[in-house]
Amino acid sequence: MIINTVLVAVSLMSALLVGTPTQAATEILDQVVAIVDDDVIMASELRERVVAVTENLSARGIALPAEDELIRETLDRLILESIQLQIGNRVGVRISDAQLNEALVRIAGQNRLTLDQLRQALEQRGQSYGAMREQVRKEMIIQRVQAGNVNQRIQITEQEVGNFMATEQGQVLTQPEYRILHALLAISPEATSSQRSAAEAQVNKALKQIRGGTSFEQAIRGSTNPYSFTGGDLGWRNAADMPSLFSDIAPLMKPGQTSEPIPSDSGLHLIYMAEVRGAHQMVTQTKARHILIKDSEIMTDEQARELVTKLRARALAGEDFANLAREYSEDIGSAQEGGELGWTNPGQMVPAFEAAMKNTPVNAISEPVQTQFGWHIVKVEGRRDEDMSDEATRAKAMDYVHNRKYQEELDAWLQQVRDEAFVDIK
């Protein structure tokens, strides 16, 4: 239910003015503005959020809505947050301090600050770092609640993905993308022949340094006499989005390559191909089997390690690894197949298991390795380089379709939980 009455707006505005007593003997410190299921929203909480929203909109140069509209919309957001936090609490969603710290480090990094610098910046603005931590924790809980409830509502067919890839938008989205570093040595149209020659010599000197092992950025920064380069990171772009001057050159370059000097009316350009994604993606796949032994009420962690060590010795002595896996492995997904995992891609397995698999030669058996699932031994049976370009392109299209549906389903789910909740506006 969206709050949309003038009466409610007036009531809320009165609540926000708490602290200005109408009688000298009476001063209300706080009051409830809404009851949401088992939670309440206080006037002080609403007041603080309105101030934060106002500051955010002003900083972004966005015109503020009317005061009553701003209060209504802010309260409705607080109501939705309360509903979702209560859902998260009921199902046991928890954000550890380590996870919260990682998120805060990312937020600080996005603002080109360390975590300590972020804390100091907040304190200088009169804001509480502790309050920010708790707000970020709440937002992370809400994101998990939304993902858990919304993703299960989304169904995507192969036909939908194919149809999207056939559209103009889909073809643009699934084009390869290039991250390019660019440098321009500006040359005035009125430059003399000797000045142009000096500029060309300077560009060629920088190019020689780059191809000799000096980093692109270092070579460009070090070239200041008689001219200085300008430019920087162009970010991720597909061929249609990059400057036309480079659109025919960049797709032919490999990561780590620097172009020949590119002339234009502005001067001489160099471009460096930092990264490519979505083009030919070759990955090294590994074919392996494994045996998993778990600790339990009747087997300690040390006993599990000892058993998997004995099984490795038996396999090395000539016993069939697949038969040992069928008899002993506790991985219900692969035991009956002799521990067969098939061909796996990098990143598909948990880090410790993948590291053991990567460091084991073909036809060899790894040392025992422990993961959160238990103790493993891994037999590597083959490796191959596989072109995953089509799969990567299709996965990119799948992500786009999913994200589009996600927002639609999220809006529907939020409306549903809002309608089902008990909300009493005071």
N, C-alpha and C positions, 0 to 999 in steps of 0.2 A: 504494500500500500504506500503510495507516494504522498507525502504531506503537502497539501495544496490549499489550505484554507487560510484566510487572513487572520482569523481568530487564533489559530495555532501560531502563526508567525508573530503576532503581537505578544502572545504568551511567552514564546521563546526569547524574544527581544527583551522582555522584562526580566527573564531569568539571567540573561547575559549581563544585565546591568546590576547584578547583585554586588553589594559592597557600597552602594550609594543609599544610605538609609533614608527612609521617609520620615522616621521619627528619631529624635536624638537618642532615645533610650534603647532602640532596637537596631541591630545590624545582622542581617542574614549572611552567613559566611558561604554557604553552598546549598544547593537543593537539587533534587532529582528532576530531570527533564524528560526522561523516558525509562520505562521498564521494558526489557527485552528478554522474554523467557525468564531465565534464572539470574539475569544480570541487570544492572542499572547504568544509565548514562547520566553523569552529573553535569550541572551547569558549567562548572570550572573546566571540565573536559571539553565540552562543546566550545567554550570561550577560547581555550588554547588552540583548538583546531581551526577555528575561524581566523584567528590571528595568523596561524601558520599558512593557511590557504591564501589569505590576503597578501602576505609577504611574498609568497611564491608567484602569484599572478602578477603582482607589481614588478617583481624582478624580471619576469619574462615579457613585460610590456603588454600584458593582456588586460583589457578593460574589465573592471570589476562589475559583477552583476549588482542589481539592487540589493540592499542590505537584507530584506526579508527573504529574498530568493537565495542568497548566499547561506543564510542560516538554515533554511529548510533543506537545501542540498547537502550541506555539511552534516546535519543531523542524520539524514537518511544514509549517508556513507558510514557514519558511526554505528548506526543500527545494523547495517549489513556486516560490518566488521565484527560486531559483537556476536551476531548469529554464527558466523563462520568460526570464530575463535571458540565458541561453545561447542560446535561440532567437532573441532579439532581436539578439544579437551576430552570429549566423550569417547573418541576413538583412540586416544593416547598419542596424538602427534606431539613430538618433543623436538626441540632444537637444542643441541648441546652447545656448550660455551665454545668448543673448538669450531663447530660449524658456523656459529655466529661470528667468531673472530675472523674466519676466512671471508665471510661476506663483507665485513667491515673493512678488511684489507683491500678487497676488490673495489669497494665504494671509494675508499681513500685514493687508490690507484687511478680510478677514473677521473679524479680531480687533481691528479698529479701531486698527491700528498702521501706522506707516510701516515700510519695510524696515529702516532703521537702528534704529528702536525694537524691532522683532522681534529683531534681532541682539543688542541690549543686554539684552532680556528673557531670551533664551537664556543669555547669558553670566552673568547674575545668578543663574540657576538651575543654573549649573555645567555647562551643555550646550554642545556645540560647534556653532557656526553652519555651519562647513564640513561637519561630519558630516550636519547636517540637509539641506544643499544636495545632497549625494550621495544621501541617502535619497530625497529628492523626485525627483531625476533617475532613480533606479532605478524609482520608482513610475510615472513618466511613460513610461518604456520599457515596463514591464509592461502599462500601459493600452493602448499602441499594439499590442503583441504580441497581447493579448487581442482587441482590436477587429478586427485584421486576420484573425485565425483564426476568430473566433466569428461575425462578421457574414456571412461567406460561407456559413455553415451555416444561416442563417435565411431562410426563404421565407414570405412573407405574401401571401395572396390577397386580392382585393377582397371576396370573400365573407366572409372572416374579419373584415375591418374592418367591413363592413356588419352582421354578426351582433353584434359588440361594441357598435356604436353603438346597436343596438336594445335592449340590456340596460339595466336601471336604472342600473347603474354607469357605462355608456357615456354615457347621457344626462346624468348628473350631471357627468361629467368634461368633456363637450364644451359645457357651458353657458358663456355669457360670464362673464368674471371682471372684477372691479372692484377697483382700489386706491384706498382711501378714507382721507382724513385726517379725524379726528374731534376735536371740542372740546366739552366740557361745562362749562357754568357752573352749578355746583351751587346749588340753592335749598332751604333747609330747609323741611320741611312746616309748621313753626311760624312761617315768615316772615310778617311783617306785609304789608299791602297796599302800603305805601310801599316796603318792601324788595323786593318782587316787581317793582314798577314800576321801581325803580333797576336791578335785574338785567336786565329786559327792555330798558331803554334802553341798557345797556352792550352787550348782545348785538347790538342793532340798529346801534349805533355801529361795532362791529367788522365787521358785515356790510357797512355802507356803505363802510368803508375798503377791504375786499376788492374790492368791485365798482367801487371807484374806482381800482384798480390796485395796492393794497398786497397783498403775498403773504399767503396764508392763515396761514402760520406766524408771520409778523411781526405781523400784526394780533392774533393770539391772544396772543402773548407780550407785546405792548404793552398789553394790557387787564388791568390789575392792581388797579384801584381802582373800587369797593370790593371786588370779587370777582376771583378768578383762575380762568382756564380750566384744565381738565385734559383729558388725552386724548393723541392721537398718531396714528401711522400704523397702521391696522388691517391692512395688508398686502393680499395678493391673496386675494379671496374671491368665490365665486359667490353667487347670491341665497339659496341654501339655507344657506350657512355664515355669513352676516352677521347681526348682531343684528336681530331681528324688527321693531324700531322703524324700521329703515332699509330693510328688504327690499322694500317697495313703492315707495320714493322713489328709491333709488339707480339702479335699472335705467332710469329715465326721464331721468337726468341725463347730460350730455355732459362730456367731459374739460374741466377748467377752470371748471366751474360750481360754485357754492356754494348749498346749500339754504336755504330759509327756516328760521327757528328752529323746532325740533321739540320740543314739550313732552313731559315725562315726569314720573314721580314724583320723579326725581332732580334735575330742573332743566330747563334749556334746552340743546338740542344744535344744533350746526352740523356739517354734513358737506361736505367738498370732494372732488369727483371728480378724482383725480390722473391716473388712466389707466384705459383700458378695453381688454381684449383678448378676442378670440373672438366679438365681436358683429359688426356690419357693418364689414367691412374693405375700404375702398376704396383701391385702389392705382393709380398712374399707370403704365400700360404704354407701352412705346415699340416701334414697328415700324421696323426698320433693316436695312440691308445693310452689308457691310464688305469691304475688300480687305486681305489680310495678306501682307506681304513679310518673309521671315526672312533673317537673316544666315547665312552658311554658309562652307564652305571656299573657294568661288569668289565669294562676295559679302560684303564687309565690312559692319559695322553702318552706317557712313556711306553706303555705296552703296545699302543697303536703304532708308535714309531718303530718299536722293535719288530713287530709283525711285518710291517711294510718293508723293513730292511731285509728280513729273511726271505720275503717273496722276491725281492730284487735279486738276492743271491741265487735263488732257485732258477729264476729266469736266465741269469747270466750263465748258469751251469748247464743250460740247454732245455729246460722245461718250456713248454709253449706259453707265451705271455697271455694270449687270448684265453686259454683254458684256465690259467690262474685267475684272470679277471672274472670269468664266469663263476668260479668257485668262491672267491674271497671278496671281490670289490663290492662296496656298499653304495655305489652310485647307481641308483635304480634306473637311471636314464640310459646307461651304457653297459651295465654289467652283462646282460644277456647277449649283447653284441660283442662280447669279448673285450670290453673297454673301448670300443671303437668310437672316436670323436669326429671322424671325417676330416675334411679339409677346413681349417680354421683361419680366419683373417686376424691381423694384428689388432689388439684391443678387444678381441672377442672374449678372452678368458681373464680371470682375475690376475692382477700384476705378478704375484709370486709364482703362480702356475705358468704364466706366459714366459716369465724370465727363465724358468727351468727348462721349458720346452725350447726356447730360442737358443739356449746355451748347450743343448744336447745334440750331438752329431746324428746324422741319419743312421738308422739301424742300431743306435745305442740306447741305453736306458739311463734315465737321470738318477741322481742321488735322491733320497727321500726329501720331499718339499712339503712344508706345512702351509695351509691356507685356512680361512675361516671355516672351511668344510671338513677339514681333517688332514690326514697325512696321505700324500700321493707318491707314486712313482710313474714316470712318463716314458713311454717308448716312442721315439720318433721314427716314422716309417717313410717319410718323404718330404721334399720341399719343392715348390714351384713358384715361378713368377706369373701372376695372373692379371690381365687387364680388366679392372673393375669399373671402367668408365661408364658403361651403360647402367650398371647397378647404382653408381654414384649419382648419375643424372636422374634416374628414376627415384632414388631416395630423396633428392632435392625437391622434385616435384611433389612427392608424397608429403614432405614436411610442409610445403606451401599449402596444399589442400587441407592438411590436418590443422594448420594454424588458422586458416580461414573458417573452418568448421568449429574450431575450438572457441573462437570468440562468439559465434552464434549460439553454441550450446551453453557457454558460460553465462551469457545474458539470460537465456531461458532458465537455467538452473538457479541463478541469483533471484530471479522473479519468483520461482517456485518456493525457495526456502524463505523468502520474505513474506509470501502469502501464507505459508504454513506456520510462521512464528507468531507468538503472542507478543504484541507490541502495544503499549499503553503510553501515549504522549501526554505528559502532564501539563 
